[in-house]
Amino acid sequence: MCGIFGITGRDGDTIQILLKGLTKVEYRGYDSSGICISTPTGLSLKRKEGMLDNLKQNLSGLQEGRSGIAHTRWATHGPPTEMNAHPHCDPQNRVAVVHNGIIENEVQLRQILIESGPEVCFSSDTDSELVAHVLAEELDAECGNEVPTDEQLLAAWRRTLDRLDGSFSLGALVNGRDDVILFARVFSPLILALNEAGYLASDISCLAGMVDKISYIEDGDWGLLHPGRIELYDKDGEAQIREMKKLPWAEEDSELGGWSTFMLKEINEQPAVIRACLHGRLSRDAVRGVKISFKPDLVRIIACGTAFHAGMMARHYIEELSGIPCIVDHAHEFRYGTPSGPKALVLGISQSGETADTLAGLIAAQERGYPTLSIVNVETSTIARQSDAILGIRAGPEIGVASTKAFTGQVLGGLLVALRLGRLANKVHTEDLSNLNNAARRLPNAMERLLASNQLEQGLKRARRLFKGKEHAFYLGRNSSYPIALEGALKLKEISYIHAEGYAGGELKHGPLALIEEGTPVVVVSSDGIIQQKLFGNAREVAARGARVIMIAIEGDQEAAAHADVVIYVPKTHKLLQPLMHNVVCQLLSYHVARDRDCNVDRPRNLAKSVTVE
């Protein structure tokens, strides 16, 4: 959630480099931000409430130095104020700490610190500040008021970590040691990198353009980061060397590149994602790159948010193409549920590969003896390394908080898994693959035409007018269009702050119909065949009670206009791929409604990218 960035070994441009890194990681949290620099005269601190621009405009008095740590906050403990912004210092300003995660024994630690002496005082409501107090206390015990040596830093740091319970990634500065940053990782992600300097980050995006290789350190790792050198220990205190891997993305991949917002850029990148995701994996007679070697009796999919909706699409594909029963669980619920049968496959889905609940669910599955496969965007992530096998969606960095192109990649990943299982079950044949492969090759071009079409632009213009002054909306779908209805509703509420709910059309009479009133916008995500007729019936039901119906229909559907105030047509494609076309319209509708309401589509309130706390 929060964004951490640190650097040691620069000369004269530490503040500039920290701000550059924070800008790229701001999507992880933008309630407040701050920087602390280790200077020859002490620790220099500057923090501001609100978005990073507030900090950039208020840097007067912040001194330059060789090392610094920086942070963008997504509030979990205490309101989003300057007082609660990171970095946090102890009362004597001996240490400064940045933290992503949760200190679960906060109450006990706070009480112990209070009882240790009357001079203890707290300046924030956060759990993070306690880490600074504990580290300062341990340094006092180790070396008094003297500047600590590396050995003394390590001893005090290890005792500090032993006193903390929870999940966290940490970076810390110590006054008098402007040549080192202390680091630690417990469950929450942390990345280290080197050139002539040393870098610490919670996300690879802020390292692009600065280094060529990175190291995803392991759970329980801790140590000292020096310019050009890492001193690292595992949870047992044994010295380790972690592999450095090539940075997977270029700097320009995470820049706007002429687009007005990241969300609009990433919506328009979806045709390229389709090409990349399927390249070398789907052909006329084979499915490659999906590492499943047995036919399971059951597939359990675990995910959160948008990835959960992609999981619902995967379930539809798996059951249709392989006949294997499939259950989709919210990851945070799966880990507390009952075990599956002896031949279950657990499939995790996560864009970042760092989603805490999904990671915990996969670990729980492995502890129960189940093989795990994960669909991820970041192939060097914690989930990727934890899983028995992975399928990368190749979407490139996704900066907008509201996921768009990653959903398309995740759906295609689910389709590839389903095709592989269908082959293992002898239910998907060469003719099926050939037909789907032909349609998949045409899909990116068809989506590009849709995105560029004047018809889509005019349809969206008419549709968004129906949301003016509205605070509630509904999305309806059935069968494969139901997950798209859920995803469309999620996108609308995420970025426009309109309360929106998605329902299976058959549920309408079981409660939701009571909320329909004059002028309520209802988006119907259509299908074809008998399912389409049932959705037409749903459209008539809500229209009879005053709703304004927006229907997303397939080109050539002449009947749709009779059941809607606005119809937006999408090109027809293979039935397994059709939902991706409908989803593009849902994404753009949410985008334009949010822009009409002057909402920040890239950084919606109260939300952050990559949910790394449970």
N, C-alpha and C positions, 0 to 999 in steps of 0.2 A: 504494500500500500504506500507507505512513505518512501521518499526517494533519498538515498544516501550517496554522497560523492566525496572523495577525499584525495588529496595529492600531497606528496612529500618530495622535496628535491628540486623545486623550481626556484628561479631567481628573478624577482621583479614582476612576475605576471601571475602569481598564484590566484589572486582575486578574479582576474579575467578568466582563467581556466576553470575555476570553480563555478562561476556564473554560466559559462558555456555548458558545462556538464549538467548543472541544475536545470537549464532551459530544456534540455533533451529528456530529462526525467521528471519534469513537472507534472506530467499526466498521472503520476503515481500519487499525487497529493498536492493540493493547492490551497489549503486552509491558512498556511503561514510558511515562512521560509527564513533561513538564517545561515550565517557563515561565521566561523571562528578561525582566526589566523594565529599561528604560533610565531611570535616575533622575538627579537633579542631582548625586549623589555617586558615580555609577558604575553598573555593571551588577549587578543583583540577580537571583540564580539559585536555582531550586528544582526538584529532579528526584526522582522516586520510581520504583522498580521496581513492576511489576504494573499493575493497572487504574487508571483515572483517579481513582476514589474514594480510592485511597491518597495521591495528590497532594493532593486536596481536603482531606484530614484532616491534612496536614502542611505548611501554608502559613506557619507562624510564621517571622518573620524576612524574609519576602519583602516588599520595599518597593514602594510605588506609584510610578507615573511616567506620563509622557505616551505612551510607546510600549512595545510588548512583542511578543515572538514566543513561540509555543507549539507543542508537538509531541506526537503520540502515535505510538509506535514499533511497527513490525512488524520483528523482528530479521532482518537479512540478514548483517551483519558483526559478529561478536561476540555473546555470549550476552545474554539479556534481563536485564540488571542495571542498577542505578542508575548505575554508572560509565559504561555505554554509552548511557544515556538522553540525549536531546537536551533543550535546546540544548547545543552544545559551544562552549567558549571556548579562546582561546589561553592560554599560561601567564601572561601579564600581565593577563588579563581585559580586553583592549582591545576585542575583538570577540566576538560570540556568533552562532552559526549554527544554523539548522534546515535539514534536508535530507531530501528524498524522492528515492530513486533509487540509483544505484551509480556510484562513482568508479572507473573501470576502470584507471586508471594509478596506483592507490593505492601499489603496491610501489615504483615509481620515485619518486613524490612523497615518500614516507616517507624513502627513502634520501637524496634531495637535501636534505631538511630536516635530517636527522641530520648530514649533512656540513657544513651551514651554520654550525654552532657548538655548543659543549658545553652551552649553556644550553637547547637544545631538548629538551623532554621531553613524552611523550605520556601522557595520563591515561585513555585508553580503547582498546578494540580496534577501533574503528570507522574506516571510510574517511571518514566525515563530519567528524571532528575535524580532518582534514588541511586542509579548506577554511578553517577558522578560523586555522590556522597560516599558510597561504599568504596570506590576506587581511591578517593582521597584519604579515607580512613586507613586503607590497607597500605598506601604509600607512606603515611605517617608511621605506621608500625614497622615498615621495612627500612626506611632510611631517614626518618625524622624530617627536618626541613632541608636536607641536602638534595641536590639534583641527583635523581636516581640513575644508576648504571643500567645497561640492558638486562643484566641478571636480576637486578632489583625490580625493574619494570615487569619482567616476566613473572616473578614470584608474586608481586602484588596483584597483577592482572589475573593470574590463575586463581588466587584466593577470592578475588572479586567474583569471578565467573562461578566458582563453587557455591557462592551464596545466592545465586540467581536461579529462579525457577521460571519456566515459560519458554516462549519462542522468541528469538531475537537475532538480529544482526547488529553489530556495534562497531563504531569507530571512535577512537578517543585520542585527544592530545594531552600532553603533560607539560606544564610550564618548565622551561629550561631545556627541553629536549625537542628542538625544532627540526630534528633529523629523523623523526620516527612517528608513525601512527600505530596505535594499538588496535587490533581487530579481533573479532570473534563471530562465530556463526553457530547458532542452534536453531535448526529447522528453517529459519527465515533465510532467503537467498543472499549471497554475498560473492562478489567477483573481485579478483585481484589482477593487476596487470603491471608490466614493467617496460620501461626503456631506460633512459638515464635517470628517470624519476620513478616513483612508485605510485600506483593508483588503486583506489578502493571504490567500489560502486555496487549499487543494488540492481543495476540493469545494464545490459550490454550497450543499449542505445547511446548512453552518454560517453562511452569509450570509443565509439566509431570516429575515425579521423585523428585519434590521439595515439593509439597503439595498434599493432598488427595481431597480437596474440593475447589471450586472456586465460585465466585459471578460475574455473568454478570450484571453490574450495568445498570440502565435504562437511557434512553435519558434525558438529563438535569441534571443528578446527578453530584454532586461535593462535595469536602470535604477534610479531612485530613486522611492520612494513617499513622498509628503509628505501632510500633512493637506489633503484636498480637491484634491490635484493629483498627476499622474503625469508623471514625466520618463522617457520610454521610448525605447530605441534597438534597432534590429534587429541581426542577427548581423554586418552589415557596418559597424555604428557609425552608421548614418543615423537621425536623429530621426524617430519615427513617432507617429501617434495611432491607437489601436485603438478600434474601434467599441464603444460601450456598448450592451448588450442587456438587455431586460426579464428579470428573474429569473423562471424558468418555474414555480416552486413557491412555495406559501405556507408560512409557518412551521408551521402546524398539520398540514400534510401529512407532516411528518417527526417527529411526536410520537405517543406511545402512544394518547392519546385514550381511556383507560379499559381498554385491553387489557393483559393481563399481560405479554406479550412482543411484540416486533415481528414475529417469525415467525408467531405465531398471527394477529395483525392482518392481515398480508399474505396469508396463506392465505385468509382470509375476504374479502379485497378482490378476489379473482379474478373474481367475477361482474361487478363494476364495471369491471375491466380489459377484460373481453370486450366489454362495451357500448362502452367508449371506443375500443378499438382498431378495432372494425369500423364505428363510426359514420361515415357518409358515404362509406364505401369499398366496401361490399358491398351490392348491391341485387339485385332479381329479374332484372335484365338487364345488369348492368355491374359491372366492378371498377375502382375509381378510386383515384388516389393512389399507384400503383406505377409509377415512372418507368422503364419498360423499353420501348424503341421498336423493338427488333429481336428476331428469333428466333435465339438462340445455338445453336451446335452442341453446346455443353457448358456446364454450370454447375459451378463450383468453389466450394464453401462452406468458409469458414475460420472457426474459432471455438475456444474453450477452455472446459473445465468444463461447467457446465449449458448454456451456449450451444451447445456442441458437440452435446449431445443434442437440443437444439432444431433444430440443423442436420440431424441424422439424420432427424428428422420431416419437415423441409423436403424432403430428398432423396426420401423416400417420396412426398410430395405431388407434387413436380415430375415425377418419372418416371411416376407414375400418371396425372396430369392433362394432361401435355404431351407425354410420350414422349421428352423430351430427356434424354440421359444426365446423371447428376449424381454428383459425387465430393465427399465430405466429408473435409476435412483438419483435423487439429490445426494451428492457425495457426502454431505454433512450428516445425512440420515443413514446412509449405507453402513458406515463404520459401527453404528450401534445396533444394527439389525441382526437377524438370524443367519447362520451360514447357508450357502447354497448347496446343491448336490455335488457329488464327487467329481463330475466332469464339467464344471462351469469354467467359462472364460470371463475374466473381468476386463472390461474395456474402459479406460479413462480418457476423458477429452478435456484439454486445457490449451488455450491460446499461448499463454506465457510459459506453461510448464512449471509454474511456481504456485498455482492455486493451492492454498494450504489444506483445505478440506478434501480436495481431490487427491493430493499427495497422501494425506492421512488414510483415506479410503483404500488407496492402492497398497499401502503398507499393511493395513488390516487384512486385505485380501491375500497378500503373500503369507502373512502369518497363519492364515487358515489353509494354506497349501494350494491356492488357486494361481494359475498362470495369468500374467497381466500383459496387456497390450495397450499402448497409449497413443492417441492422436494428438500431436503437439505442433506448434509453430516453431518453437525454439528447441532445436534438436540437441542442444548442449545443456538444457535446463535440468533442474533437480528431478522432475517427474520423468524426463527422458532417461536419466541415469538410473533411476530407481526401478523402472519397468523392465520386464523381461524382454520386451520388443517394442519398437516404436514405429509409427508411420508419420513422417513429417509432411505438413500440408504446403510448405514452400510459399507462404503468403508474404514473406518479408515483414519488416517491422510494422506493427499496427499501433499508431500513436493516439488516435481518437479513442476516448474512453468508451464510447458506445461501439461495440464490435460490429464490423460490417464484413470486410473481405475475409476475415478469419472464419466467420460462420460459413461462408461458401466453401472454403477449403475443408472445414470440418465435416460438412455434409458430404462432400466428395470423398473424404477419407472414410466416412461411414459406408458409403456406397462401395468403395473398393474392398473393405472388410466383408461386406455382405456378398459380393461377387466371389471372393475367395472361399467363403463358407459354402456358397452355393455350388462351387466346383467340387469341394470336398464332399458335399452331400449328393453329388451327381444330379443336381437340379438346374444348374446353369450350363447350357450347351454352347457349342461354337457359334451357332446361328444367333443365339441371344447376345453373345459378346460382340459379334460382328455388327448387329443392328445398333447396339448401344454405343459402340466405338465410333460408328459413322455419325451418330447424333452428337456425341461428345465433341467430335472434331469440328462440327458446325456451330456448337453452342457459343464459343467466345465471340465469333463474328456476329451472330444473331444478337447477343447481349450488347455488343458495341453499337449495333444499329438502333437497338431500343434506347440506349442511353443518349444517343445523339438525335433521336427523333423529335420532330416538332409536335407530333401527335401526343407523345408522352408529356412534353412540356405543357401543352394546352390542357391536357387532362388533369395534371397535377395542379395547375392554376385554378381550375374549377373546383377540384376536390378540397384544396386547402381553405377556400372561402367558407366551406361548411364548418370549419373548426373555429372560426372567428368568434371570440367571446365564450367559447365552450370550455368546461372544466372536466368533462367526462366523455369517454368514447369507448366503443366496443369493437372487437374484431371477431369474425366468425369464420370457421373453416371446418372441414371434415376430411377424415382419412389423411392423405399426405399434405393437405393444405392446412390442417389443424396446427401442426407445429409452426407453420409460417404465420398463422394468425396470432399465436402466442408471442412469437418473436417480433411481429409488427407492433403489438401492444406494448411489449417491453421497450422497443426503440422509442415509441412516442412518449411514454412516461419518463424514460431516462433523460431525454434531451429537451422536451417541451414543457415538462412538469404538468401535463394534462393527465389526470387519472384515467388509465386505459386498462381494459381487461380483455383477454382473449378466451374464447370458449369454443368447444366443439358445438356445431350447430344443433345437435340433438339435445344439448343441455339447456337450450334457451327457455323452454317451458318449465324448467325445474328451478327457477329462481331469478335468473338474470333479466327476464322479460319485465319484472316488476320495476326495474330501474330505467326502462326506456320511456322517454317523455318527448314532447314536441321539440324537434330540432336536434336530438341526440345524434351525433355522427356514428354510423355503423359501417365498418369496412368489411366487405364479404370477399374472402379469398376463394375464388371459384375453383372448380375442378372440371371433370367432364363425366358423361354418362349419367347413371342413376344418382351419383353423388351430386352432380350439378343440379339436377332437378330438386333434390332435397334442400340444397342451399338456396335455390330460387324460392322455395317455400319459406325458408327462414327470412329471406329478404322481404317477402310479402308480410310476414308476421310483424316485423319491427316497423315497416312502413305504415301498417295499419294503426300503429300507436304513435305515429308522428315522427319516427326516425328519418334522418336523411341518409340514404344508402349510397355508398361508394363501392362499386364492384370492380375487382381486378379479374378480367376475363381473357380467355384465349382468342386470338384473332380468328374471325370467322364465326364466332358465336353470336348469331343474330338475335337470339332471344334475351340476352343479358340486358339490353337497353330497356326492355319492358319492365324490369324489376329493380331499377336503380335510378337515382338522380344523376349520378356521374358514373360512366364506365371508362376504365382505362384498360386498353388492350395490350397484350404482350404476345410476342411470336410463339407459335406452337413448336414444341420440340418433343423428344421422347418423354413418355409419362414419368419416368424416374427422375428426369432432369427438370421437368416443368416447374416444380416449386421454386427453383432458383431464380427463374424469371419473375415469378410473382413477388419474391422477396425483394428484388431490386426496387420495385415500385413502392413496397412498404417502407423501405429505407429512405427513399427520396421524399416520400410523403411526410415522414417524420421530420426529415431534415428541413423541408420548406416550412412546415408548420412551426417548428422551433425558431427558425429565422424570422418568421413573421411576428413572433412573440419576443424578439430581441434576446433570445437565450443563447448562451455560449455552447455551441454544439460539441466542441472538442473537450470542454471541461465542465460538464454539468455539475450542479451543486451537490454536495454531500457524497459524491461518488469518486472513485479512483480506479485506475487500471491495475490489474494484477493483484488480486486479493490474497495477500500472503499472511494474513492472520485469520484465525478460525472464528 
